Amino acid sequence: MPKKLIALLLLVVLVTMPFVTYAGTFDPNHAIAYLESKFQCGCTRGGTGAMIGRRGLITAGHNLYCHNHGAGLKYCNFYFGARGANSCWYQYSGKFTYRVYDTFSNGYNAQNDIGYVVFDGPVGDQTGWFGWMTGYDDDVNMEFMNLLNYDARRHLQNVYDVGYIRSDKLLHWRGYISGTEGGPVYISSEDRQSYVVAVYITTDSSGNGIGRRLTSDVINDMKAAGAFN
Ligand SMILES: [Zn+2]
C-alpha cells in the first residue's frame, strides 16, 4: 500500500472514528452473527449482522421486518462466530429491541434498508465489536473494503477488495455475492482496527452487490437506544 494512501486512511480514521473501546483481542469473525429470524407472518429468514457497540448490532432492515407481508419479528436467535449449523462462538437468544427505517409498504427501497438491534445483555463483552465510520466517507479509499457474510449453511465468507461506485446512501460494487444479507462492509486500518462503513443489502439486476452506508442518523438513534452503553 503506498505511503500516501496509508497516511490518508489513518487520517480519516483518526478524524472520524473516536469510538473503539473494546479491550479484548478483536476477532471480526466473533463479532458477526448469523441471524435466524422468524416473523409474525410465519416467514423465516437467515441473515448476517455485525456488532458495532457493546449492545448494538447493525444489519439490513429486511432481516428484522418481513417486507413481503409487513410483519415484525416474532423472535430472532443470534449465532456469533457460527461455523456451520451446530457450532458458534456465542449464542444470544435473550431480550432485545430493534428498529428498521422502512417497512416497505410502497415496495422495496434500498435507500432505507438498514436496521439495528440493541441487546438487553452486554453481548459485546463476549464478541467484541467493530468501529464504525459515517463522516468523511468520500476520503476513504474504498478499494480496501471487505465484506463478511454468512452463506446459507452458516459459513462465513470474506469478499476482499470490494470495488465500488458510490451514489448517495448506497455503495455499488462489481462482483456477484451469494449467501445471506446484512453483513458488514468494512475497512481495516494499519493498526488492524476494523471500521464498518455499510451493510450489504441486496444485488442489482446484474447480480452486483449493493451496500447501504452507515449514516449519522442511524448511529445517533443507536446511541439514544443504548447500543454503546
Ligand atoms: Zn412474511
Boltz pocket constraint, residues with backbone or C-beta under 6 A from the ligand:
constraints:
  - pocket:
      binder: B
      contacts: [[A, 39], [A, 41], [A, 42], [A, 43], [A, 66], [A, 67], [A, 68], [A, 69], [A, 70], [A, 71]]
      max_distance: 6.0
